[in-house]
Amino acid sequence: MDKTFKYLNELIKKNDKVVVAVSGGPDSMFLLHLLCNIKKNKNYKLIVAHINHNVRKESADEKLKIEDYCKINNIIFEYLKIEKYPKENFHDYARKVRYNFFDNIVNKYKAKYLLTAHHGDDLMETILMRIVRGSSFNGYSGFNKISKYKNYFIVRPLIELTKQEINDYMDIHKLWYAIDNSNCKDVYTRNRFRKYVVPQLKKENPNVHLKFLSLSEKINDISNFLEEYTDKVISRIYYDKKINIQQFIIEKKAITDIILYRILLDNYHDKICLISYKNIGNIYKVITSAKSNMKIDLPLDFEFIKSYNFCYLKKKNYITDYKIEINDLVKLDNGRQIEKVKSCNLTDNNVIYLNSDNLNLPLYVRNRKIGDKIKIKNFNHYKKVKDIFIEAKISLAERDNYPIVVDSSDEIIWIPGLKKSYFDSKNDKKYDIILKYY
């Protein structure tokens, strides 16, 4: 207890502004009690942030007790009541609301610290749950005693204390606290760890929470080193929102894991938990596969795509078939266009010269179909469009929307930028249609 009090007393300076999250339970009321004792001898502004989750009938009375406590001790009281919940996961939603509220209060008062009452048992439970569920390497550290968030610090000063030590102190000093009976229900994963797993570990070692704290600190040290190293090398491995496969595979897996996590977090944000170990394994299989082109589906309509020397993550494009008659100008979804021009000196695959007498007009541009073939100029046989795409290293993502020019009988006349058919009449100068792709 003395060590915790000393830590807080040294942390908080004169004229600091401190927000403390207070639920009314023994842990947060104990923390508030310590902060009030410090406040008696140190001039700093203390703000209590309390949320009524509106799921227990006792909550209204608990709010009044905390508010009275604040009035007696000259503490600012900030309050939020959650009126209703959406259909999504209750705990996820409540956590979002809770931390948004705390963030708003910190910014309102321009506070330096947000204090929460997480203790040693909470740390043990968090680490154990993440071991069982799976996590990133850094996730196995649980949470830090102090961490920077935006423009302030989140501090968990009770991390070296056990739940029992806190409860004993509160009972000995006859201090009021609320009891939430939902913390005893086995339906919640954390409660099962709290009731059945943690007590067994404490039988082996009453101070096991300090071992978990030491483990957490070591993981954080290693994680910080790996993150700093990753910062130095990531620019040669991941750029233009693409992974350079050759650079990726020569790096240590501890680093590539961090890079993948950053890429996924960039796209999934608070839904990152939807990515499973199986997803990560499949991503590595794509990257290391001998195949030049691959893609796999990921949660929330994302896909991970390999295109020759690069891989990238993107939202799925649901292809809508198109077929557009070519009159004067057709603007394409790929940002390019096909135009009928009066004259041109180019002879590359971006221009085709056609004799309307040899065609079934009108001409159209469409996306590819399964089994598409083109009779290539100067060859006497047809070739699969798929093979042409492969040879030209057209990525999987581009192929389904790539423009194909056909006549009204659906004969392929031209694959703009790639191949001309035998319909091209440039050499014999018998043409009256010039199409340009740019």
C-alpha positions in Angstrom: 0.0 0.0 0.0 2.8 2.4 1.0 4.6 1.8 -2.3 1.5 2.6 -4.3 0.8 5.7 -2.3 4.4 6.9 -2.7 4.2 6.2 -6.5 1.1 8.4 -6.8 2.4 11.1 -4.6 5.6 11.3 -6.7 3.7 11.1 -10.0 1.2 13.9 -9.4 2.6 17.4 -9.3 1.2 20.6 -8.0 -1.5 22.0 -10.4 -1.7 18.8 -12.4 -5.2 17.8 -13.7 -6.0 14.2 -13.1 -9.1 12.2 -14.3 -9.9 9.0 -12.4 -12.3 6.4 -13.7 -14.6 5.4 -10.8 -17.1 2.6 -11.2 -18.0 2.5 -7.5 -16.4 -0.9 -6.9 -13.8 -1.5 -4.2 -10.8 -1.1 -6.6 -11.8 2.3 -7.9 -13.1 3.6 -4.6 -9.8 2.5 -3.0 -7.9 4.5 -5.7 -10.1 7.5 -5.2 -9.4 7.3 -1.4 -5.7 7.4 -2.1 -6.0 10.3 -4.4 -8.1 12.3 -1.9 -5.4 11.7 0.7 -2.8 13.1 -1.6 -5.0 16.0 -2.5 -5.1 17.1 1.1 -1.4 18.0 0.9 -1.1 18.9 -2.7 -2.9 21.4 -4.8 -4.1 19.6 -7.9 -7.4 19.2 -9.7 -9.1 15.8 -9.5 -12.0 14.9 -11.7 -14.0 11.7 -11.2 -15.5 10.1 -14.4 -18.4 7.8 -13.7 -20.5 5.8 -16.1 -23.9 4.2 -15.3 -24.1 1.2 -17.6 -27.8 1.0 -16.9 -28.0 -2.8 -16.4 -28.4 -3.0 -12.7 -31.1 -1.3 -10.6 -28.5 -0.4 -7.9 -26.6 1.8 -10.4 -28.7 4.9 -9.8 -28.1 4.8 -6.0 -24.4 4.1 -6.5 -24.1 7.2 -8.8 -25.6 9.3 -6.0 -23.2 7.9 -3.4 -20.1 8.6 -5.6 -21.5 12.1 -6.4 -21.9 12.9 -2.6 -18.4 11.6 -2.0 -17.1 14.1 -4.6 -19.0 17.0 -3.1 -17.7 16.3 0.4 -14.1 16.1 -0.9 -14.3 19.0 -3.3 -13.9 16.8 -6.4 -15.3 17.5 -9.9 -17.9 14.8 -10.8 -18.5 13.9 -14.5 -21.3 11.4 -15.3 -22.6 9.5 -18.3 -25.6 7.1 -18.4 -25.9 4.7 -21.3 -29.5 4.8 -22.2 -29.7 1.8 -24.6 -27.4 -0.7 -26.2 -27.3 -1.9 -29.9 -27.5 -5.5 -30.8 -23.8 -5.9 -31.0 -21.7 -7.4 -28.2 -22.6 -5.7 -24.9 -19.1 -5.7 -23.5 -17.5 -4.4 -26.7 -20.0 -1.5 -27.0 -19.8 -0.6 -23.3 -16.0 -0.5 -23.5 -16.1 1.8 -26.5 -18.5 4.1 -24.8 -16.5 4.0 -21.6 -13.2 5.0 -23.2 -14.7 7.6 -25.5 -16.3 9.2 -22.4 -13.0 9.1 -20.5 -11.2 10.6 -23.5 -13.7 13.4 -23.8 -13.4 14.2 -20.1 -9.6 14.2 -20.2 -9.7 16.6 -23.2 -12.3 18.8 -21.6 -10.1 19.5 -18.6 -6.8 19.2 -20.5 -5.7 16.6 -18.0 -2.3 15.1 -17.9 -3.4 11.6 -16.5 -6.3 9.2 -16.8 -6.1 6.8 -13.8 -7.8 3.4 -13.8 -8.0 0.9 -10.9 -6.7 -2.1 -12.7 -4.7 -4.3 -10.2 -2.4 -7.3 -10.2 -5.2 -9.8 -10.5 -6.6 -8.0 -13.5 -3.2 -8.2 -15.2 -3.0 -12.0 -14.5 -6.5 -12.6 -15.9 -5.8 -10.5 -19.0 -2.5 -12.3 -19.8 -4.0 -15.8 -19.2 -7.0 -15.0 -21.3 -4.8 -13.8 -24.2 -2.6 -16.9 -23.9 -5.7 -19.1 -24.2 -7.4 -17.0 -27.0 -4.2 -16.0 -28.8 -2.8 -12.6 -29.3 0.0 -10.5 -30.8 3.4 -10.8 -29.0 2.8 -7.4 -27.4 -0.7 -8.4 -26.4 0.8 -11.1 -24.1 2.1 -8.3 -21.9 -1.5 -7.5 -20.8 -1.3 -3.8 -20.0 1.3 -1.3 -18.8 1.5 0.5 -15.5 1.8 3.7 -17.5 1.3 4.3 -21.2 1.1 7.3 -23.5 -2.2 7.8 -25.3 -2.8 10.7 -27.6 -1.8 13.8 -25.5 -2.0 12.2 -22.0 -1.0 9.2 -20.0 -3.1 6.3 -18.9 -1.9 5.2 -15.4 -2.7 2.0 -13.6 -1.1 2.6 -10.2 -2.6 -0.5 -8.5 -1.0 -3.0 -10.7 1.3 -4.3 -7.9 -1.6 -4.9 -5.5 -3.9 -7.9 -5.4 -7.7 -7.8 -5.2 -7.6 -9.3 -1.7 -5.2 -6.6 -0.5 -7.6 -3.9 -1.8 -10.7 -5.5 -0.3 -9.0 -6.0 3.1 -8.0 -2.3 3.2 -11.5 -1.2 2.4 -13.1 -3.4 5.0 -10.6 -2.6 7.7 -11.1 1.2 7.2 -14.9 0.7 6.7 -14.9 2.5 3.4 -18.0 2.3 1.2 -18.0 0.5 -2.1 -20.5 -1.0 -4.4 -20.8 -4.7 -5.2 -21.5 -5.9 -8.7 -22.9 -9.4 -8.5 -22.4 -9.9 -12.3 -18.7 -10.3 -11.5 -19.6 -13.7 -10.0 -21.4 -15.1 -13.0 -19.6 -17.9 -14.8 -21.1 -16.9 -18.1 -18.3 -14.4 -18.5 -14.8 -15.7 -19.5 -12.9 -13.3 -17.2 -15.0 -14.4 -14.2 -14.1 -18.0 -14.8 -10.4 -17.2 -14.8 -11.0 -15.0 -11.7 -12.8 -17.7 -9.8 -11.1 -20.9 -10.8 -7.7 -20.3 -12.4 -6.1 -17.4 -10.6 -6.8 -18.9 -7.0 -5.0 -22.1 -8.0 -1.9 -20.1 -9.1 -2.0 -18.1 -5.9 -1.9 -21.4 -3.9 1.4 -22.2 -5.7 2.8 -18.7 -5.0 0.8 -16.0 -3.0 2.9 -13.3 -4.9 2.4 -14.8 -8.3 0.9 -11.6 -9.5 4.3 -10.0 -9.2 5.7 -12.8 -11.4 3.1 -11.9 -14.0 4.0 -8.2 -13.7 7.7 -9.1 -14.2 6.8 -11.1 -17.3 4.7 -8.3 -18.6 7.6 -5.8 -18.2 10.0 -8.1 -20.0 7.6 -8.7 -22.9 7.2 -4.9 -23.1 10.9 -4.3 -23.3 11.4 -6.9 -26.1 8.3 -5.6 -27.9 9.6 -2.0 -27.8 12.9 -3.1 -29.2 11.2 -5.1 -32.0 8.9 -2.1 -32.8 11.8 0.3 -33.0 13.7 -2.1 -35.3 10.6 -2.5 -37.5 10.4 1.3 -37.8 13.8 1.2 -39.3 13.3 -1.5 -41.9 9.6 -1.3 -42.9 10.1 1.3 -45.6 12.0 -1.2 -47.8 9.5 -4.0 -47.2 6.1 -2.2 -47.3 5.6 0.9 -49.5 2.8 2.2 -51.8 0.5 0.0 -49.6 2.2 -3.1 -51.0 4.5 -5.8 -49.5 7.8 -6.4 -51.5 7.8 -10.2 -51.2 11.6 -10.6 -51.7 12.3 -8.1 -48.9 9.6 -9.6 -46.7 10.8 -13.2 -46.8 14.5 -12.4 -45.9 13.4 -10.6 -42.7 13.0 -12.4 -39.3 9.4 -13.7 -38.6 9.2 -11.6 -35.4 9.5 -8.5 -37.6 7.2 -9.7 -40.4 4.6 -10.5 -37.8 4.7 -6.9 -36.6 4.5 -5.6 -40.2 1.5 -7.8 -41.0 -0.2 -6.7 -37.8 0.3 -3.0 -38.6 -1.1 -3.5 -42.1 -4.2 -5.4 -40.8 -4.7 -2.8 -38.0 -4.5 0.0 -40.5 -7.5 -1.6 -42.3 -9.5 -3.3 -39.5 -9.0 -0.8 -36.7 -11.0 -1.9 -33.7 -12.2 -5.0 -35.6 -8.7 -6.5 -35.7 -9.9 -9.2 -33.3 -11.7 -10.8 -36.3 -8.4 -11.8 -37.7 -7.6 -15.4 -36.6 -4.4 -17.4 -36.5 -5.7 -19.3 -39.4 -6.0 -16.0 -41.4 -2.4 -15.1 -40.6 -1.2 -18.6 -41.6 -3.1 -18.3 -44.9 -1.5 -14.9 -45.5 2.0 -16.4 -45.0 1.1 -19.2 -47.4 0.1 -16.7 -50.1 3.3 -14.7 -49.6 5.6 -17.7 -49.8 3.7 -19.6 -52.5 5.5 -20.4 -55.8 2.4 -19.2 -57.6 2.7 -15.7 -59.2 -0.9 -14.8 -58.6 -3.1 -15.7 -55.7 -5.8 -14.3 -53.4 -7.6 -15.3 -50.3 -10.7 -14.0 -48.6 -10.5 -12.3 -45.2 -13.2 -11.1 -42.8 -15.2 -8.0 -43.6 -15.0 -8.4 -47.4 -11.2 -7.9 -47.5 -8.9 -10.0 -49.7 -5.2 -10.5 -49.6 -3.7 -10.5 -53.1 -0.4 -11.7 -54.5 0.6 -10.2 -57.8 4.0 -11.4 -58.9 6.6 -9.6 -56.6 4.1 -7.8 -54.4 1.2 -8.5 -52.0 -1.5 -6.2 -50.7 -4.7 -6.0 -48.8 -7.8 -4.5 -50.3 -11.6 -4.4 -50.1 -13.3 -6.8 -52.5 -14.5 -5.4 -55.8 -17.8 -7.0 -56.7 -17.5 -7.1 -60.4 -20.5 -5.8 -62.4 -20.3 -7.0 -66.0 -20.3 -4.2 -68.5 -20.7 -3.8 -72.3 -20.5 -0.4 -73.8 -21.0 0.6 -77.4 -18.0 2.5 -78.8 -19.1 5.7 -80.5 -16.6 8.5 -80.1 -15.2 8.1 -76.6 -15.6 5.6 -73.8 -14.3 6.4 -70.3 -13.3 3.2 -68.5 -13.3 2.4 -64.7 -9.5 1.9 -64.7 -9.1 5.7 -65.4 -8.3 5.3 -69.0 -10.3 5.7 -72.2 -10.9 4.4 -75.7 -11.4 7.0 -78.4 -12.2 7.0 -82.1 -9.6 9.3 -83.6 -9.2 10.6 -87.2 -5.5 10.0 -87.6 -2.6 8.6 -85.7 1.0 7.6 -86.3 1.4 5.1 -83.5 1.7 1.4 -84.3 1.9 -0.1 -80.8 -0.8 -2.1 -79.0 -2.4 1.1 -77.7 -3.8 1.8 -81.2 -5.7 -0.4 -83.7 -6.6 0.3 -87.3 -9.8 -1.4 -88.5 -11.7 -1.8 -91.8 -15.4 -1.7 -91.1 -16.1 -4.0 -94.1 -14.4 -6.8 -92.2 -16.4 -6.2 -89.0 -19.9 -6.8 -87.6 -20.6 -3.3 -86.3 -21.2 -1.8 -83.9 -18.1 -2.3 -81.8 -18.3 -2.7 -78.0 -15.9 -2.7 -75.0 -16.7 -5.2 -72.3 -15.0 -7.0 -69.4 -13.6 -10.5 -69.9 -15.5 -13.7 -69.9 -14.4 -17.2 -69.0 -13.0 -18.9 -72.0 -12.3 -15.7 -74.0 -9.9 -16.2 -77.0 -8.4 -13.9 -79.6 -6.9 -14.7 -83.0 -3.7 -12.7 -82.8 -2.4 -10.7 -85.7 0.2 -12.6 -87.8 -0.7 -15.9 -86.2 -3.1 -18.5 -87.5 -4.5 -19.7 -84.2 -6.4 -18.4 -81.2 -4.9 -17.7 -77.9 -6.6 -17.6 -74.5 -7.0 -14.1 -73.0 -6.1 -15.6 -69.6 -2.7 -16.7 -71.0 -2.1 -13.2 -72.5 -2.8 -11.7 -69.1 -0.4 -14.0 -67.4 2.4 -13.3 -69.9 1.8 -9.6 -69.5 1.8 -9.9 -65.7 -1.7 -8.3 -65.4 -2.6 -8.7 -61.7 -5.6 -10.8 -60.6 -7.3 -7.6 -59.3 -7.1 -6.0 -62.8 -8.1 -8.9 -65.0 -11.9 -9.1 -64.4 -12.3 -5.4 -65.3 -9.7 -5.2 -68.1 -11.3 -3.8 -71.3 -11.9 -6.2 -74.2 -13.0 -4.7 -77.6 -15.4 -6.9 -79.6 -17.7 -6.6 -82.6 -21.5 -7.3 -82.5 -20.9 -11.0 -82.9 -18.7 -11.0 -79.8 -15.5 -11.7 -81.8 -12.5 -10.2 -79.9 -11.0 -7.4 -82.0 -8.4 -6.0 -79.6 -7.1 -6.2 -76.0 -6.1 -2.6 -75.6 -2.5 -2.1 -74.6 -1.7 -5.8 -74.9 -2.7 -7.6 -78.2 -4.2 -6.8 -81.6 -6.2 -9.4 -83.5 -5.8 -10.2 -87.2 -8.5 -7.5 -87.9 -5.8 -4.8 -87.6 -5.4 -3.3 -91.1 -2.5 -0.9 -90.6 -0.1 -2.7 -92.9 -2.4 -2.8 -95.9 -3.7 0.7 -95.2 -7.3 -0.3 -95.7 -8.9 1.1 -92.6 -11.6 3.6 -91.8 -11.7 3.2 -88.0 -8.8 4.1 -85.6 -9.2 3.3 -81.9 -6.8 4.7 -79.4 -6.3 3.6 -75.8 -4.8 6.1 -73.4 
